[in-house]
Amino acid sequence: AQTVTQSQPEMSVQEAETVTLSCTYDTSESNYYLFWYKQPPSRQMILVIRQEAYKQQNATENRFSVNFQKAAKSFSLKISDSQLGDTAMYFCAFMTPNQAGTALIFGKGTTLSVSS
Amino acid sequence: KAGVTQTPRYLIKTRGQQVTLSCSPISGHRSVSWYQQTPGQGLQFLFEYFSETQRNKGNFPGRFSGRQFSNSRSEMNVSTLELGDSALYLCASSLTDRSKGYGYTFGSGTRLTVV
């Protein structure tokens, strides 16, 4: 069975600083996708960044980037120049498409607090 | 374009009752998935519907069911409610297309409280 582990329940950072959220996963599949979602207090899940396992290049979206280490099954999220609006719960998720369909498997989440 | 719409936003039900939640996906998205979010168990996959057929199901009892209509709108039903069913229920619509990266878009959820 696939699992996703986020080992940091809570993190805090000052505005303008850089923070890295950790995520490891376990799977025997070779074709899969990894995602980071952000859930602010408004509770809407917002896609931050996605990575396809067959792509070696790390995904980047503005201030957000990932460090995808396929052999180590690690998928960390780096947030540069942190802003107050980044305060939220962050979830790492895994998905492998197959004939049975698709389903996201989530980690337990990391609560990120950005302070001024 | 419009996002994923879930109704209602909040619900309070009594144990033993049943409840129906609704999800309207983004136009053109044929896959709709449902997730349960609780503080203890986190986010758990309930089921996925694609072209009116359930094609994937999580590990939940038969009291949880759903369906999808021809316009891709989906409903989720929970019968014989238990206190433990209190949760945020999230719906996600997606493009099941590798070239589009399997983009999932979530709604704002329905907060169900069972008393």
Contacts between the chains, C-beta under 8 A, distances in Angstrom:
chain1	res1	chain2	res2	distance
A	33	B	101	7.1
A	33	B	102	5.7
A	35	B	104	7.4
A	37	B	106	7.7
A	42	B	108	7.1
A	43	B	88	6.3
A	43	B	108	6.2
A	43	B	109	5.5
A	43	B	111	7.9
A	44	B	106	6.4
A	44	B	107	7.5
A	44	B	108	4.8
A	44	B	109	7.5
A	45	B	90	6.4
A	45	B	92	7.5
A	45	B	106	3.8
A	46	B	106	7.7
A	47	B	103	7.1
A	47	B	104	6.8
A	47	B	105	7.3
A	50	B	101	5.6
A	50	B	102	7.9
A	50	B	103	7.7
A	52	B	101	6.7
A	91	B	43	6.7
A	95	B	102	6.4
A	97	B	96	7.3
A	97	B	98	7.3
A	97	B	102	6.6
A	100	B	55	6.5
A	100	B	56	5.2
A	101	B	31	7.7
A	101	B	48	4.8
A	101	B	50	6.5
A	101	B	55	4.0
A	101	B	56	3.3
A	102	B	31	6.9
A	102	B	33	7.5
A	102	B	48	6.4
A	102	B	56	6.9
A	102	B	94	7.0
A	102	B	96	6.3
A	102	B	102	6.3
A	103	B	33	6.7
A	103	B	45	4.4
A	103	B	48	6.2
A	103	B	56	5.4
A	103	B	58	6.9
A	104	B	33	7.3
A	104	B	35	7.4
A	104	B	43	7.7
A	104	B	45	6.5
A	104	B	92	7.4
A	104	B	104	6.6
A	105	B	45	7.1
A	106	B	35	7.9
A	106	B	42	6.1
A	106	B	43	4.0
A	106	B	44	7.9
A	107	B	42	7.6
A	108	B	42	4.9
A	109	B	42	6.6
A	109	B	43	8.0
